[in-house]
Amino acid sequence: MWGLHLACMPTAQAQQDAQYSLYMFNGMALNPAFAGSRELASLTGLFREQWVGFEGAPSTQTLSFHTPFQERRMGAGVWLANDRLGESRTFQLSLAYAYRLLLDEGELSFGVQGGFTQYRADFDGVNTSFNPNIIDPAFNQNINEILPNLGLGVYFQNNRVYAGFSIPQLFNNNLADEITDARQSVHYFATAGYLLNPQSRIQLTPSFMLKYVQGAPLSFDLNALVNFMDKVEAGISYRIGDSIDCILALPLMKNLKLAYAYDIPLNALGEYNNGSHELLLRFEFNWLGDGPNERIITPRHF
């Protein structure tokens, strides 16, 4: 069990941002340029339990809200996240702003976000040796730091395609002291999706998410999502070398969506856990009035 914990200890520089299987419904978690792109005010909550049954496994909860304004040429949003991994806890808050250019081919948005990350690690008393009298000095302390954050992103969409690139955290914040060498890593995300048959009652949307973090393996998700007459969405993802993810999404009401993903592990940790669960609830509403340019009452496809 401690193999996972040690990967996230103070001497490591690796992946810190949470992993998401429902990224196609949760753009604010990856890209500040997504703010306001749904054309409606959008409130999204997510709960993820990774590697169920594995002691100290990652657990993530997020809440985001974003909305367009200025005749939908701008967007603003807020994103909150709480992560737990072993003895460490992370809380993040980011405020996002996006500016949208209306092009003949679609809409191009540029986004920026700023906020902070609180990182807490209760390593005091953790024994990493079979000999209880031997104490590793790197684990004989606690960490409680608040670190600044700045992120950038770009996002394009029209009725059939979306694509984005983002760096949610530009700073390589350092938690180092004379013993430890803990620091945050810069994450790079690229996403894209394409609606193959928009006029059909059964629509297919393939998509992908690419994530790169220095010091961690490249993460690449391939996804295919089928929409059955706007009644139900079902799909499957392949996270290369890591998992196969089964996805189901249901519209509970006109502007209320529930989505669920179950990750089937393919890596060496698979024999030690029962997979991962991710649940998302998204509510969208029109609060901009009924002016001539403000009659959008249902959300976009993307």
N, C-alpha and C positions, 0 to 999 in steps of 0.2 A: 504493500500500500504506500509506503513512503517514497517509492520511485516517482510517483506523481507529485507528491508534496515537494520533494527536493528540486524538481524541475522549476518550481516557482519560488525558491528560496532566494535570499538576498544576493547570492553570487551570480544569479542568472540574468541574462538579457534575452528575453524571448517574447512570445506573443502574450499581450495582456488584454486586449479587447475581447469581449465575449464572442462566441461563435453563434451564428444565426442560420437556421434552416428556412425560415419564413421571410427571407430578405426581400422578396418580391412584394410583400405587403407592408414593409416596415422601412421605407427609404430613409426616414429621418435618423435612424440608428447608424447609417453609413455616410450620409452626404448632406451637408447643410444647404446645398443648392436645391434640394428636394422641397424645401419649405414653400408652401403655397401652391405646389404643382397639382394638387388634387382638385383645385377650383373651389373646394368647400373647406370649411374648418374641419380639421381631422384630429380626433383624439384616439390614441392607440396605446393599449397596455399589452405587455408581453411577459410571460413567465416561462423559464426554461430550467429543467433539471437534467443535467448531463451525467451520463454513466451511472444510472440508477443502481444502487446497491454497492457502489464503490465508496469506501470511506473517504471523506474529505473532497468529494467530487465537486465540480463547478456547479453553481446555482446562480441564475441571473433573473432579475426583474427590471423591466424598463417601463417608462411612461413618457409619452411624447404628445405634444400639441403643436399644430402649425396651421396657419391660415393665410390666404391671400389678402392683399389690401391695395389701395391706390389703383382701382379698376383692374385688379389682378395682375398688375405689372410688377408687383413686389410681393414678397412673402416673409413671414416671420414665424419663429417657433421656439419651443423650449424642449429639451430632452433631459431626462433623468434616468440614471442607471445605478443599480446596486448589484454588486458581484461578490460571491463568496467562493474561495478556493482554499481548502485546507485551513491553515491558521491565518490566512490573509482575507481582508475585506476591502472593497473599493467602492466608493460612491462618486458619481460624476454628475455634474450639472453643466449644460451648455445652452447658450442662447444663440439662435441662428437668424441670419438675414439673407435673403436672396433677391436678386434683381433679374427680371425676365425680359428678354428681347423677343419680339414677335416677328418671326421670319416667315417667308413663303413656305418653307419646308416644315415648319413646326415652331416650337418654343425652345429657346436656349437660355438657361439660367446659370448665373454665377452666384455662389454662396460663400459666406464666411461665418464662422462660429467662434465664440469665446466662452470660457468658463473655467472651471477648476476640477481637479480630481483629488479626493481625500483617500489616501492609502494608509491602511492600518494592518499591521502584522503582529500577532501575539506569539512571538517566538520564545519568550522567556519560559524556561522550564522544559522546552521540547528536547527530548533525548534522541540523538541521531546515532548513538553507539550502542553496541550490545553490552558494553561495560557502563553501568549507571554512574560510575565515578569519573568518567571521561565526558567533559562537556565541551562541545564545539563553541568557541567564543562568538562565531557568527550567528549562533542561534540563542545566545544567552542575553537577549535584549528584545525590546519591543520597538516597533516603528510606527510613528503617527505623523504623517506629512500631508500638507495641503499644497498642491502643485498647480501652477497656471497652465492653461491650455488654449491653443489657437488652431483652428482648422479651416481648410479651404475645399471647395468642390465646384464642379461644373456638371450640368445635367441637361440633356436634350430629350424632347419627347414630341410625338405627334400621335395621330390616331392608331398607328400601327407599330411604332417602334419607340423604345427608350434606350438611352445609354448614359452612363455617368462615370466620372472619375473623381476620386476624393482622397484627401489626406486629412482625416478627422483630427489628428494630433500632430502638430509640426514640431513640438519641442521634445528633445531627448532629455527630459528632466532626470536629474541625478539624485539618488538617495544615498550616495556613497559616503562612507566614513573611513576611518583607518582600517576597518576590518571588512566591512561588506562592500559590495559593488553592485547594488541594486539600482536599476534605472528603467525608465519607460522607453519603449521603442516606438519609432515612427511606423505607422501602418498605412499601406497603400491599397485602395480598393478600386476595382473596375467592375461595372455591371452593365448588362445589356439584355434586351428582350425584344422579340418580334412576333406580332400577331399575324399568323399565316393566312387566316381565312375570316376576315371581319364580317362578311355578309352571311356566313353560315350560322345555323342555330347551335352547332357544336364547333367551338373555336379552340384552336391549339396555339399555345404560346410557349415556344422554347426560350430559355434564358440561361445566363451564366453569371457567376460571381467569382472574381479573381482577387485573392488577398495575398499581399506580400509583406512580410515583416523580417527585418534583418535578424538573423540568428534563429529563425524558425523555418520549417519546410513551407514551400509554396502551397497555398490552399486554393483549389479550383473546384467549383461546384457547377455541374451541368444539370439543367432542370427542364422538364416538359410538363406543362400544366394544361389540362383540358377543361373548358367551360361548357357545361351541358345546359343550354337554353337559359343561362343566367340563374339556374336553380341550385347548382352545385358545381364546385371545382375540385378536381382530383388530379394528382400528379405524382411524379417520382423524381428524385434528385440523386445524383451520384457525386459524392465528394471523394475525389480521386485518392485511393489508398486509405480512406478513413471510414466511410459509411455509405449506405444506401438509405435515403430518406423518403418516407411515404407521407404525402400531403393531402389533406382534405379541408375544404373551405365551404362554409354555408352562409347564405344571407339570412340572418334571423329575422330582420325587418328590412325595410327599403334601404336604409343607410346604415345598417348594423351588420357587421361581418364577423364571424367566428372562424378561426383557422387553427388547425392542429397538424403537427408534424411528429412522426416517430422515426428516430434514427436507429438503423440496424448497424452495429459496429462491424467493421471488416478488419480492423487492426489487431495488434497483439493484446490490447486491453479487453477485447470482446469477450474473452472467456471469464473475465472478472466482473462484468457488469451486465445489466439487463437493458441496455440501450438508453436512449435519451428521449425526453418528451419536451415538446415546445407548444405552448398555447398562446394564441393572440386574439384580442378582441379590439375591433376598430369601429368607432362611431363617427359619422360625418354629418354635418348639418350646415345649412345656409343661414348665415347671420348678417349678410351684407345688404339686405334690403331687397326691394323690388324695382329698382331703377332699370332703364332700358338695357344697360350693360350688365345687369346683375340678376339674370333670370335662370341661372344654373341651379337646378334642384336635385340633380343626381350626380354622383361622382364619375370621374373619368375611368376608362378601362385600366390605365396604368396609374 
